[in-house]
C-alpha cells in the first residue's frame, strides 16, 4: 500500500488520521520493503542477555517496564483489599452474562436466597461444573463444591433431563457407563446447594457464569477468577495456566480422562485467596503475560525442529538470520539481547524475507499481536491487502481517480460575468485566496464564466467561502466547484480534513506579496500568541515562494484567535485572508507532485467523468475500513509511552511509482499521539 491508498480511502482511515499527528513521505520501496526495513548486512545474533530481560531457554522475553500499566493495577490499584472489593458488581454480572433475578431468560431459575450483607470475613466456596451436550444444549453432568479449607462438600454426577448427544468425555470425564446408575437430577442438586450455602456465602469459580447458567441458579455474590486476574482487551487466562503460574499446581493433566471439577473448584478458590492475601501488586509482579509467552515458546520449540509451525502469520525472533554486511537498528536491539518480534505473512530466513503462510488473515495476525506485542521491546506487525487488490493495473486506476478528484477539488467556477468583463480584475480578486495554476474563460454558457484551478486546497475552499455571492468585476457572482461524482462528498471530506489531527493548531494565510521574505513574515506574525512554526511553501521547480503560508500554533485556541485577528490584516499594502488548514506539511508536497504528474501526462479531469465504483473497488473500501479498525484495536492495547510508527511502503510498477507514507506518534492515556 502507498500514500495513494491513504488519500484514496481517506474517509475510511478514520482512526489513523485522527491519532497519528506526525506524517512523512517515504521514497518508493526497493523490491523487498521488509528486508530493507530490517537492514541488509549485519549479523542479528544476540550478544548476550541485557539487563531487564530474563532468559527462558532459547528465547528472551522483556520484563515489565513498570506496574502502573499492568491491567490488574489499573483495575484494582496497588493497595491490598478485602474480598468484598473483588466480588462482581451488578453491572459486571450483567455484562458477563450471569443469571440475575430481573433477567427475562432466567425465569424458573432457583435463587439461593443468600441475601445477608457480605463482609471481608464472609465464607468463600469454590464451585465448578462439567457439562455434556444434550438435545437442549449444554447441561450439567457433574458438580463439585469446596469450602474455604478446600474440603469437598459436594461432588455429584447428575443425569440430564434431555437425551445426551455427546458426553464430552475428554473434558467432563463422564462416560455413558458412569451415568447409567445415577438417579440425581438437576432439582436435587439445586436443593442441596441452596441448603449448604450460608446466607453470606461468596461463590468463587473460573468463568462461573457458565456454571450458574447450567445449574439454573442465581447467586448475588461471586468472584470470577477469569476476570479477577485481569488482562487487556477482554482476554482471559485459562485456569490451568493460572494454577501452574500462581499456585505451582498442575491441574487438568492430559494423562487423566477429563477434568476433575473438585480440583478445578479448589484451584479457583485458592487463586482468589492468593489474590486477596497478597494484593494486586504481588500478583502483577508475577508478570503473567510474560510467563504465558514463555510457556507457549516452550511448547513450540520442540515442534520447530520437526516441522514449520502452521499458525497465523509468522512470529520469528530473528535468531537464525544470515550474515549481513551493513549494521541496522534491529542488529543493535539484538546485540542488547532485546529480540524483535515479527508478525505477518512474511518471515526472515537464510534467503531473506520470503512469502509464508499467505492464508493468514489480518484478523488472525491481530489476535497474535494483541497477545505478543506487550511482551516485546520492538515489534513489526504486517497487515496486508490481498494481491488482487494491489495489482499494478488497479493502482493505476486508483491513481487516475485520485488525480481527477484532486483536480476537481482544486477547481472552482465563478460567474456569470458581463460580456466585456475585466479578466485581470477577476484574476487579481481570486488570487487573493491563494496561488492560481490556471484561469480559463468558459464561453459555452449564455454569459461567460471563469474556471480557476488553484495550487492548494485551502485556496479553492477560501474562494468558495469568501467570494460566493460577492461582487467581482461589476457582477454579483456565484462560486462553486464542478458538480461531478468526485465532488459529491466534497463537503464531508473538507470537514474531515479540517479535523485531521495533523492540522490541529494550523491555519492557512493567503494574500502574501511575493516580495516578502520568510524573515519579514516571522517579524510580522511575531505578536501572535503561541506561534510555533511558519511554513512558506516554495514552487518545487522555480524555487520561488508562494503567495500563501501556513502557521502552526502550540494551542488550538491560539490558532482560532489568530484566525480571527489575521482576516483583513494589512501587510505591506496587501490584505490577508485566512482559514483552517486542510493540507499542511507532506500533503501539500504530495498534491503538487500529483498535479505535476497530471500535467506531464496531459490529464485534465474537468472534461472527464468519474466512473462509478466497481464491485472490486467497493471490496477494497470495506477491507481498508476493517484494516483501520484492526490498527485501532492494536493501538488501544498498547502501554502508554509506546512509540508507534505506521508505514505505507509505497509501490513500484510498470505504471509508475507511488511514494509511501509514514505516521508516527507516542501512545498516551487520551488515545491520541504526541511527540
C-alpha positions as CSV (number, residue, x, y, z in Angstrom):
1,X,0.0,0.0,0.0
2,X,1.1,3.6,-0.6
3,X,0.3,7.2,0.2
4,X,-2.1,6.9,-2.7
5,X,-4.2,4.4,-0.8
6,X,-4.4,6.6,2.3
7,X,-5.8,9.5,0.4
8,X,-7.9,7.5,-2.0
9,X,-9.6,5.9,1.1
10,X,-9.1,8.8,3.4
11,X,-12.6,8.7,5.0
12,X,-12.2,5.0,5.7
13,X,-8.9,5.5,7.6
14,X,-10.8,7.2,10.4
15,X,-8.5,6.1,13.3
16,X,-5.2,6.7,11.5
17,X,-6.0,10.3,10.5
18,X,-7.3,11.2,14.0
19,X,-4.5,9.7,16.0
20,X,-1.2,10.0,14.2
21,X,-0.2,13.6,14.0
22,X,3.3,13.3,12.6
23,X,3.5,12.2,9.0
24,X,6.3,11.9,6.4
25,X,6.7,10.7,2.8
26,X,8.7,7.6,2.1
27,X,10.5,7.1,-1.2
28,X,9.2,4.3,-3.4
29,X,10.4,1.0,-2.0
30,X,13.0,-1.5,-3.1
31,X,11.9,-4.9,-4.3
32,X,11.6,-6.1,-0.7
33,X,10.4,-3.4,1.7
34,X,10.6,-5.5,4.9
35,X,14.1,-6.6,4.1
36,X,15.2,-3.0,3.6
37,X,13.4,-2.0,6.7
38,X,15.3,-4.6,8.8
39,X,18.5,-3.6,7.2
40,X,20.8,-5.6,5.0
41,X,24.1,-6.7,6.2
42,X,24.6,-7.3,9.9
43,X,24.6,-10.4,12.0
44,X,21.5,-10.3,14.1
45,X,22.8,-12.9,16.5
46,X,22.3,-11.6,20.1
47,X,25.5,-11.0,22.1
48,X,24.0,-11.9,25.4
49,X,21.2,-11.1,27.7
50,X,20.7,-7.5,28.6
51,X,19.5,-6.1,31.9
52,X,15.7,-6.1,32.1
53,X,15.4,-9.4,30.2
54,X,15.0,-12.9,31.5
55,X,16.2,-16.0,29.7
56,X,13.7,-18.8,29.0
57,X,15.8,-21.4,27.3
58,X,16.3,-20.3,23.7
59,X,14.3,-17.1,24.0
60,X,14.4,-13.9,25.8
61,X,11.4,-12.0,26.9
62,X,11.4,-8.5,28.3
63,X,10.3,-7.8,31.9
64,X,7.5,-5.4,32.5
65,X,8.8,-1.8,32.4
66,X,6.5,-0.8,35.3
67,X,3.5,-1.9,37.2
68,X,1.4,1.2,36.6
69,X,0.4,-0.1,33.1
70,X,-0.5,-3.6,34.3
71,X,-4.2,-4.2,33.8
72,X,-4.5,-5.6,37.3
73,X,-3.1,-2.4,38.8
74,X,-5.2,-0.2,36.6
75,X,-8.3,-2.1,37.7
76,X,-7.7,-2.5,41.4
77,X,-4.9,-0.1,42.3
78,X,-1.9,-1.0,44.5
79,X,-3.5,-1.3,47.9
80,X,-4.5,-4.6,49.4
81,X,-8.2,-5.0,49.9
82,X,-10.7,-7.4,51.4
83,X,-12.7,-9.9,49.4
84,X,-15.7,-7.7,49.0
85,X,-13.7,-5.4,46.8
86,X,-13.3,-8.3,44.3
87,X,-16.9,-9.5,44.1
88,X,-18.6,-8.6,40.8
89,X,-20.9,-5.6,40.8
90,X,-24.4,-5.8,39.4
91,X,-23.2,-4.2,36.1
92,X,-20.3,-6.7,35.9
93,X,-22.7,-9.6,36.5
94,X,-25.0,-8.3,33.7
95,X,-22.1,-7.6,31.3
96,X,-20.7,-11.1,31.8
97,X,-23.9,-12.9,31.3
98,X,-24.5,-14.1,34.9
99,X,-28.1,-15.2,35.7
100,X,-29.9,-12.4,37.5
101,X,-33.3,-12.2,39.1
102,X,-34.6,-9.5,36.7
103,X,-33.3,-11.2,33.6
104,X,-36.0,-12.4,31.2
105,X,-34.0,-15.5,30.3
106,X,-33.8,-16.6,34.0
107,X,-37.4,-17.5,34.6
108,X,-37.7,-20.7,36.6
109,X,-34.1,-20.4,37.9
110,X,-33.6,-21.1,41.6
111,X,-32.4,-18.3,43.9
112,X,-30.0,-19.2,46.6
113,X,-31.5,-16.6,49.0
114,X,-28.1,-15.7,50.2
115,X,-29.1,-12.1,50.9
116,X,-27.1,-11.3,54.0
117,X,-24.7,-8.4,53.8
118,X,-21.2,-9.5,52.7
119,X,-18.2,-8.6,54.7
120,X,-14.5,-9.3,54.3
121,X,-14.9,-12.3,56.6
122,X,-17.7,-13.9,54.6
123,X,-17.1,-17.5,53.7
124,X,-15.7,-18.5,50.3
125,X,-16.9,-21.6,48.4
126,X,-15.3,-22.9,45.2
127,X,-17.8,-24.2,42.6
128,X,-17.2,-26.0,39.3
129,X,-19.4,-28.0,36.9
130,X,-18.8,-30.2,33.9
131,X,-21.2,-30.3,31.0
132,X,-22.3,-32.7,28.3
133,X,-24.2,-31.9,25.1
134,X,-27.8,-32.8,25.0
135,X,-30.7,-32.2,22.7
136,X,-31.3,-29.0,24.6
137,X,-27.7,-27.8,24.5
138,X,-25.2,-27.9,27.4
139,X,-26.4,-29.5,30.6
140,X,-24.8,-30.2,33.9
141,X,-23.4,-33.7,34.3
142,X,-21.2,-33.2,37.3
143,X,-21.0,-30.7,40.2
144,X,-18.4,-30.0,42.8
145,X,-18.4,-27.5,45.8
146,X,-15.5,-27.0,48.1
147,X,-15.2,-24.8,51.3
148,X,-12.5,-22.3,52.2
149,X,-10.3,-25.1,53.6
150,X,-10.5,-27.0,50.3
151,X,-12.8,-29.7,51.8
152,X,-15.1,-31.2,49.2
153,X,-18.8,-30.6,50.3
154,X,-20.4,-31.8,47.2
155,X,-19.1,-34.0,44.3
156,X,-22.1,-35.5,42.4
157,X,-22.9,-36.9,39.0
158,X,-26.1,-35.5,37.5
159,X,-28.4,-37.2,35.0
160,X,-29.6,-34.6,32.4
161,X,-33.3,-34.4,31.6
162,X,-32.7,-34.5,27.8
163,X,-31.2,-37.1,25.6
164,X,-27.4,-36.9,25.6
165,X,-25.9,-36.3,22.2
166,X,-22.2,-36.1,23.3
167,X,-20.8,-37.0,26.7
168,X,-17.8,-34.7,26.0
169,X,-15.7,-37.2,27.9
170,X,-12.4,-35.6,27.0
171,X,-13.4,-32.6,29.2
172,X,-16.1,-33.9,31.5
173,X,-14.5,-37.2,32.3
174,X,-18.0,-38.7,32.3
175,X,-19.0,-41.8,30.2
176,X,-22.3,-43.5,29.5
177,X,-21.4,-46.3,31.8
178,X,-20.8,-43.9,34.7
179,X,-24.3,-42.3,34.3
180,X,-26.3,-45.5,34.0
181,X,-26.9,-46.0,37.7
182,X,-27.3,-42.2,38.5
183,X,-30.7,-41.0,39.8
184,X,-29.7,-37.5,40.8
185,X,-31.4,-34.8,38.7
186,X,-30.8,-31.0,38.5
187,X,-33.5,-30.0,41.0
188,X,-31.9,-32.3,43.6
189,X,-28.5,-30.5,43.1
190,X,-30.2,-27.1,43.3
191,X,-31.8,-28.0,46.6
192,X,-28.6,-29.4,48.1
193,X,-26.6,-26.4,47.1
194,X,-29.1,-24.0,48.5
195,X,-29.1,-25.9,51.8
196,X,-25.3,-26.0,52.0
197,X,-24.6,-22.3,51.3
198,X,-24.8,-19.9,54.3
199,X,-26.7,-16.6,53.7
200,X,-23.5,-14.6,53.3
201,X,-21.7,-17.1,51.1
202,X,-19.4,-15.9,48.3
203,X,-19.1,-18.3,45.4
204,X,-15.7,-18.5,43.6
205,X,-15.2,-20.0,40.1
206,X,-13.5,-19.6,36.8
207,X,-16.0,-18.2,34.3
208,X,-18.6,-19.0,36.9
209,X,-21.4,-17.6,34.7
210,X,-21.4,-20.7,32.6
211,X,-21.7,-23.0,35.7
212,X,-24.6,-21.0,37.2
213,X,-26.4,-20.8,33.9
214,X,-26.1,-24.6,33.5
215,X,-27.2,-25.0,37.2
216,X,-30.1,-22.6,36.5
217,X,-29.3,-20.9,39.8
218,X,-29.0,-17.2,40.8
219,X,-26.4,-16.1,43.4
220,X,-25.8,-12.5,44.1
221,X,-22.1,-12.5,45.3
222,X,-19.4,-14.1,43.2
223,X,-15.7,-13.8,42.5
224,X,-14.7,-14.8,38.9
225,X,-11.0,-15.7,38.7
226,X,-11.1,-15.3,34.9
227,X,-11.9,-11.6,35.5
228,X,-10.0,-11.2,38.7
229,X,-6.6,-11.8,37.0
230,X,-7.3,-9.1,34.5
231,X,-5.8,-8.9,31.0
232,X,-6.0,-6.3,28.3
233,X,-8.7,-6.3,25.5
234,X,-11.1,-8.5,27.4
235,X,-8.8,-11.6,27.1
236,X,-8.7,-14.2,29.9
237,X,-6.1,-16.6,31.3
238,X,-7.1,-20.2,31.4
239,X,-7.5,-21.9,34.8
240,X,-4.9,-24.5,34.0
241,X,-2.3,-21.8,33.3
242,X,-3.1,-19.7,36.4
243,X,-2.9,-22.8,38.7
244,X,0.6,-23.5,37.4
245,X,1.9,-19.9,37.3
246,X,0.4,-18.7,40.6
247,X,-0.1,-21.8,42.7
248,X,2.6,-24.0,41.2
249,X,0.0,-26.8,40.7
250,X,-0.7,-29.0,37.7
251,X,-4.4,-29.5,37.0
252,X,-6.3,-30.9,34.1
253,X,-3.5,-33.3,33.2
254,X,-3.7,-34.8,29.8
255,X,-2.9,-38.3,31.1
256,X,-6.2,-38.2,33.0
257,X,-9.6,-38.7,31.4
258,X,-11.4,-35.4,31.6
259,X,-11.3,-32.6,34.2
260,X,-11.9,-33.1,37.9
261,X,-14.4,-30.4,38.9
262,X,-13.4,-30.7,42.6
263,X,-9.8,-30.0,41.6
264,X,-10.9,-27.1,39.4
265,X,-13.1,-25.6,42.1
266,X,-10.3,-25.9,44.6
267,X,-7.8,-24.2,42.2
268,X,-10.2,-21.3,41.6
269,X,-10.8,-20.9,45.3
270,X,-7.0,-20.9,46.1
271,X,-6.4,-18.4,43.3
272,X,-8.9,-16.0,44.8
273,X,-7.4,-16.5,48.3
274,X,-3.9,-15.8,47.0
275,X,-5.1,-12.6,45.3
276,X,-6.8,-11.3,48.4
277,X,-3.9,-12.2,50.7
278,X,-1.1,-11.0,48.5
279,X,-2.8,-8.0,46.9
280,X,-2.7,-6.6,43.4
281,X,1.0,-5.6,43.4
282,X,2.3,-9.0,44.2
283,X,0.1,-10.6,41.6
284,X,1.2,-8.0,39.0
285,X,4.8,-8.7,39.8
286,X,4.3,-12.3,38.7
287,X,4.2,-10.9,35.2
288,X,1.7,-13.5,34.0
289,X,1.8,-12.3,30.4
290,X,5.5,-13.0,30.2
291,X,5.1,-16.4,31.8
292,X,2.3,-17.3,29.3
293,X,4.5,-16.3,26.4
294,X,7.4,-18.3,27.8
295,X,5.1,-21.3,28.2
296,X,4.0,-21.0,24.6
297,X,7.5,-20.8,23.3
298,X,8.5,-23.9,25.3
299,X,5.6,-25.7,23.6
300,X,6.5,-24.5,20.1
301,X,10.3,-25.0,20.2
302,X,10.2,-28.8,20.1
303,X,7.9,-28.7,17.1
304,X,10.2,-26.3,15.2
305,X,12.8,-29.0,14.9
306,X,10.3,-31.3,13.2
307,X,8.2,-29.1,11.0
308,X,7.4,-25.5,10.2
309,X,4.6,-24.4,12.6
310,X,1.3,-23.6,10.8
311,X,-0.2,-20.6,12.5
312,X,-1.4,-17.1,11.8
313,X,1.3,-15.0,10.2
314,X,4.8,-15.7,11.3
315,X,6.3,-14.9,14.7
316,X,10.0,-15.2,14.4
317,X,12.6,-14.0,16.9
318,X,15.2,-13.4,14.2
319,X,17.9,-15.6,15.7
320,X,18.8,-17.7,12.6
321,X,19.4,-14.8,10.2
322,X,22.2,-14.8,7.6
323,X,25.3,-12.7,8.0
324,X,24.6,-9.3,6.6
325,X,27.2,-6.7,5.5
326,X,25.7,-3.5,6.9
327,X,24.6,-2.8,10.5
328,X,21.0,-1.9,11.2
329,X,18.9,-0.9,14.2
330,X,17.5,-4.4,14.6
331,X,21.0,-5.6,15.0
332,X,21.6,-3.1,17.8
333,X,18.5,-4.4,19.6
334,X,19.7,-8.0,19.2
335,X,23.1,-7.0,20.4
336,X,21.5,-5.8,23.6
337,X,19.6,-9.1,24.0
338,X,16.3,-7.5,23.0
339,X,14.9,-9.7,20.3
340,X,12.4,-8.0,18.0
341,X,9.1,-9.6,17.2
342,X,7.8,-10.1,13.6
343,X,4.2,-10.9,12.9
344,X,2.7,-11.0,9.4
345,X,2.7,-13.0,6.2
346,X,6.4,-12.9,5.7
347,X,9.4,-14.5,7.6
348,X,13.1,-13.9,7.6
349,X,15.2,-16.9,6.6
350,X,18.6,-17.5,5.1
351,X,17.5,-16.2,1.8
352,X,15.9,-13.0,3.2
353,X,12.2,-12.3,3.5
354,X,10.0,-14.7,1.7
355,X,6.3,-15.3,1.4
356,X,5.0,-17.6,4.0
357,X,1.5,-18.7,5.2
358,X,-0.4,-16.5,2.8
359,X,-3.6,-17.9,4.1
360,X,-3.2,-16.0,7.4
361,X,-5.8,-13.3,7.7
362,X,-5.3,-9.8,9.2
363,X,-7.7,-10.8,11.9
364,X,-5.5,-13.8,12.9
365,X,-2.4,-11.6,12.9
366,X,-4.2,-9.1,15.1
367,X,-5.1,-11.7,17.6
368,X,-1.5,-12.8,17.9
369,X,-0.3,-9.2,18.1
370,X,-2.7,-8.4,20.9
371,X,-1.1,-11.3,22.9
372,X,2.5,-10.9,22.0
373,X,3.3,-7.2,21.3
374,X,3.0,-6.2,25.0
375,X,5.8,-8.7,25.8
376,X,8.2,-7.4,23.1
377,X,10.6,-4.5,23.2
378,X,10.3,-3.9,19.5
379,X,7.6,-5.3,17.2
380,X,6.9,-5.3,13.5
381,X,3.3,-6.1,12.6
382,X,2.5,-6.5,8.9
383,X,-1.1,-6.2,7.8
384,X,-1.8,-6.8,4.1
385,X,-4.4,-6.4,1.4
386,X,-4.8,-9.5,-0.9
387,X,-2.6,-9.3,-4.0
388,X,-5.5,-8.8,-6.4
389,X,-6.3,-5.5,-4.5
390,X,-2.9,-4.0,-5.1
391,X,-2.3,-5.2,-8.6
392,X,-0.4,-2.6,-10.8
393,X,-3.3,-2.0,-13.2
394,X,-5.7,-1.4,-10.2
395,X,-3.2,1.1,-8.7
396,X,-3.1,2.9,-12.0
397,X,-6.9,3.2,-11.9
398,X,-6.8,4.4,-8.3
399,X,-4.1,7.0,-9.2
400,X,-6.2,8.4,-12.1
401,X,-9.3,8.7,-9.9
402,X,-7.5,10.4,-7.1
403,X,-5.9,12.8,-9.5
404,X,-9.2,13.6,-11.1
405,X,-10.9,14.1,-7.7
406,X,-8.0,16.3,-6.5
407,X,-8.2,18.4,-9.7
408,X,-12.0,18.8,-9.2
409,X,-11.4,19.9,-5.6
410,X,-8.8,22.4,-6.6
411,X,-11.1,23.8,-9.3
412,X,-13.9,26.4,-8.9
413,X,-16.3,28.1,-11.4
414,X,-17.2,31.7,-11.0
415,X,-19.8,33.8,-12.8
416,X,-21.8,34.8,-14.6
417,X,-19.9,37.9,-15.8
418,X,-20.8,40.6,-18.3
419,X,-19.6,40.1,-21.8
420,X,-17.0,42.8,-21.5
421,X,-15.8,42.0,-18.0
422,X,-12.2,42.6,-17.0
423,X,-10.4,39.2,-16.7
424,X,-7.4,40.9,-15.0
425,X,-9.7,42.1,-12.1
426,X,-11.1,38.6,-11.7
427,X,-7.6,37.1,-11.5
428,X,-6.5,39.7,-9.0
429,X,-9.5,39.1,-6.7
430,X,-9.3,35.3,-6.8
431,X,-5.5,35.5,-6.5
432,X,-6.0,36.9,-3.0
433,X,-7.3,33.4,-1.9
434,X,-4.1,31.7,-3.0
435,X,-1.8,30.6,-5.9
436,X,-3.7,30.1,-9.2
437,X,-2.4,27.4,-11.5
438,X,-4.7,28.2,-14.5
439,X,-7.6,30.5,-15.4
440,X,-9.8,29.9,-18.3
441,X,-12.9,31.7,-19.6
442,X,-15.9,29.4,-20.3
443,X,-17.9,30.7,-23.3
444,X,-20.2,27.8,-23.9
445,X,-22.7,29.4,-21.4
446,X,-25.2,32.2,-22.1
447,X,-23.0,34.5,-20.1
448,X,-19.3,34.0,-19.6
449,X,-17.9,32.1,-16.5
450,X,-14.4,31.7,-15.4
451,X,-12.8,28.3,-14.5
452,X,-10.0,28.7,-11.9
453,X,-7.7,25.9,-10.8
454,X,-5.7,26.6,-7.6
455,X,-2.5,25.1,-6.4
456,X,-3.7,24.3,-2.8
457,X,-7.0,23.0,-1.4
458,X,-7.3,25.9,1.1
459,X,-7.3,28.5,-1.7
460,X,-10.2,26.8,-3.6
461,X,-12.2,26.4,-0.4
462,X,-11.4,30.0,0.7
463,X,-12.7,31.3,-2.7
464,X,-15.9,29.3,-2.3
465,X,-16.4,30.6,1.2
466,X,-15.5,34.3,0.8
467,X,-16.4,35.1,-2.8
468,X,-19.6,33.2,-3.4
469,X,-22.3,36.0,-3.7
470,X,-19.7,38.7,-3.8
471,X,-19.4,41.5,-6.4
472,X,-16.4,40.9,-8.7
473,X,-15.7,42.8,-11.9
474,X,-19.0,44.5,-11.7
475,X,-21.1,41.3,-11.3
476,X,-22.6,39.5,-8.4
477,X,-21.3,36.1,-8.9
478,X,-21.8,32.5,-7.7
479,X,-18.7,30.5,-6.9
480,X,-18.8,26.7,-6.8
481,X,-16.9,23.6,-7.6
482,X,-17.7,21.5,-10.6
483,X,-20.5,19.0,-9.9
484,X,-19.1,15.6,-10.6
485,X,-19.3,12.2,-8.8
486,X,-15.9,13.0,-7.3
487,X,-17.2,16.2,-5.6
488,X,-20.5,14.9,-4.2
489,X,-18.8,14.2,-0.8
490,X,-16.5,17.2,-1.0
491,X,-18.1,19.0,2.0
492,X,-17.7,15.9,4.1
493,X,-14.1,15.5,3.0
494,X,-13.2,19.1,3.6
495,X,-14.7,18.9,7.1
496,X,-12.7,15.7,7.9
497,X,-9.5,17.3,6.6
498,X,-10.1,20.3,9.0
499,X,-10.5,17.8,11.9
500,X,-7.4,15.8,10.9
501,X,-5.0,15.8,13.9
502,X,-2.2,16.8,11.6
503,X,-4.0,20.2,11.0
504,X,-4.6,20.8,14.7
505,X,-3.5,24.3,15.6
506,X,-2.6,25.1,11.9
507,X,-4.1,27.9,9.8
508,X,-3.7,28.9,6.2
509,X,-2.9,32.5,5.3
510,X,-3.2,33.9,1.7
511,X,-2.6,37.3,0.1
512,X,1.1,37.5,0.8
513,X,3.2,39.6,-1.6
514,X,6.0,37.7,-3.3
515,X,8.4,40.4,-2.3
516,X,8.1,39.4,1.4
517,X,10.7,37.0,2.7
518,X,10.3,34.4,5.4
519,X,12.1,36.7,7.9
520,X,9.6,39.5,7.1
521,X,6.7,37.2,7.8
522,X,8.3,36.0,11.0
523,X,8.5,39.6,12.2
524,X,5.0,40.4,11.0
525,X,3.4,37.5,12.8
526,X,5.6,37.6,15.9
527,X,2.8,39.3,18.0
528,X,0.6,36.2,17.6
529,X,0.4,34.2,20.8
530,X,1.9,30.7,20.9
531,X,3.2,30.8,17.3
532,X,5.4,27.7,16.8
533,X,6.2,27.4,13.1
534,X,5.8,29.3,9.9
535,X,5.8,27.3,6.7
536,X,6.2,29.2,3.4
537,X,5.7,26.8,0.5
538,X,8.0,27.1,-2.5
539,X,7.5,26.1,-6.1
540,X,9.5,22.9,-6.4
541,X,10.6,23.8,-9.9
542,X,11.3,27.6,-9.8
543,X,12.2,27.7,-6.1
544,X,10.2,30.9,-5.6
545,X,7.9,31.1,-2.6
546,X,4.1,31.1,-2.9
547,X,1.6,33.8,-2.1
548,X,0.4,31.8,0.9
549,X,1.8,30.3,4.1
550,X,0.9,28.1,7.0
551,X,1.1,29.0,10.7
552,X,1.3,26.3,13.4
553,X,0.4,27.2,16.9
554,X,1.1,25.4,20.2
555,X,-2.6,25.5,21.2
556,X,-5.7,25.2,19.1
557,X,-7.3,28.2,20.9
558,X,-4.4,30.3,19.9
559,X,-4.8,29.3,16.3
560,X,-8.5,30.2,16.5
561,X,-7.7,33.6,18.0
562,X,-5.0,34.2,15.3
563,X,-7.5,33.2,12.6
564,X,-9.9,35.9,13.7
565,X,-7.1,38.5,14.0
566,X,-5.5,37.9,10.6
567,X,-8.6,38.1,8.4
568,X,-8.4,41.6,6.9
569,X,-4.9,42.2,8.3
570,X,-3.0,44.5,6.0
571,X,0.7,43.6,5.4
572,X,2.8,45.9,3.1
573,X,-0.4,47.1,1.4
574,X,-1.8,43.6,0.9
575,X,-4.9,42.4,2.7
576,X,-4.6,38.9,4.2
577,X,-7.3,36.2,4.2
578,X,-7.1,33.0,6.3
579,X,-8.9,29.8,7.2
580,X,-8.2,26.5,9.0
581,X,-5.6,24.4,7.2
582,X,-6.6,21.4,5.1
583,X,-3.4,20.1,3.6
584,X,-0.3,21.1,5.6
585,X,3.1,19.5,5.6
586,X,3.8,16.5,3.4
587,X,0.3,16.5,1.9
588,X,1.0,19.9,0.3
589,X,4.1,18.4,-1.4
590,X,2.1,15.3,-2.5
591,X,-0.6,17.4,-4.0
592,X,2.0,19.3,-6.0
593,X,3.5,16.0,-7.2
594,X,0.1,14.7,-8.3
595,X,-0.7,17.9,-10.2
596,X,2.8,17.9,-11.8
597,X,2.4,14.3,-12.9
598,X,-1.0,15.1,-14.3
599,X,0.5,17.9,-16.4
600,X,3.1,15.6,-17.7
601,X,0.5,13.1,-18.8
602,X,-1.8,15.7,-20.2
603,X,-4.6,14.8,-17.9
604,X,-7.5,17.1,-17.3
605,X,-10.3,15.9,-15.2
606,X,-12.5,18.9,-16.0
607,X,-13.7,17.1,-19.1
608,X,-13.7,13.6,-17.6
609,X,-16.4,11.9,-15.7
610,X,-15.7,9.7,-12.6
611,X,-16.8,6.1,-13.3
612,X,-18.9,4.5,-10.6
613,X,-17.1,2.3,-8.1
614,X,-16.7,-1.2,-9.3
615,X,-17.6,-4.2,-7.1
616,X,-13.9,-4.9,-6.5
617,X,-13.3,-1.3,-5.5
618,X,-16.1,-1.5,-3.1
619,X,-14.4,-4.6,-1.6
620,X,-11.2,-2.7,-1.2
621,X,-13.1,0.1,0.5
622,X,-14.5,-2.4,3.1
623,X,-11.2,-4.1,3.6
624,X,-9.4,-0.8,4.2
625,X,-12.1,0.2,6.8
626,X,-11.5,-3.1,8.5
627,X,-7.8,-2.7,8.4
628,X,-8.1,0.7,10.1
629,X,-10.2,-1.0,12.8
630,X,-7.5,-3.6,13.4
631,X,-4.9,-0.9,13.8
632,X,-7.2,0.9,16.2
633,X,-7.7,-2.2,18.3
634,X,-4.0,-2.9,18.5
635,X,-3.1,0.7,19.3
636,X,-5.5,0.8,22.2
637,X,-4.0,-2.4,23.7
638,X,-0.5,-0.8,23.8
639,X,1.0,0.5,27.0
640,X,1.3,4.3,27.4
641,X,4.5,5.9,26.1
642,X,4.8,3.2,23.4
643,X,6.3,4.7,20.2
644,X,4.1,3.7,17.2
645,X,5.1,4.0,13.6
646,X,2.7,3.1,10.8
647,X,4.2,2.6,7.3
648,X,2.5,2.5,3.9
649,X,5.6,1.3,1.9
650,X,4.7,2.7,-1.5
651,X,4.7,0.9,-4.8
652,X,6.9,0.4,-7.9
653,X,5.3,-1.0,-11.1
654,X,5.2,-0.6,-14.8
655,X,2.5,2.0,-14.4
656,X,4.9,4.2,-12.3
657,X,6.0,4.6,-8.7
658,X,3.9,5.7,-5.8
659,X,5.5,7.3,-2.7
660,X,4.9,5.7,0.7
661,X,3.6,7.3,3.8
662,X,4.8,7.2,7.4
663,X,2.9,8.1,10.5
664,X,4.4,8.4,14.0
665,X,3.1,9.1,17.5
666,X,3.5,8.1,21.1
667,X,0.6,6.3,22.8
668,X,-0.8,8.2,25.7
669,X,-3.8,8.0,28.1
670,X,-6.0,10.1,26.0
671,X,-5.8,7.8,23.0
672,X,-4.0,10.5,20.9
673,X,-0.4,10.7,19.9
674,X,2.2,13.2,21.0
675,X,5.9,13.7,20.3
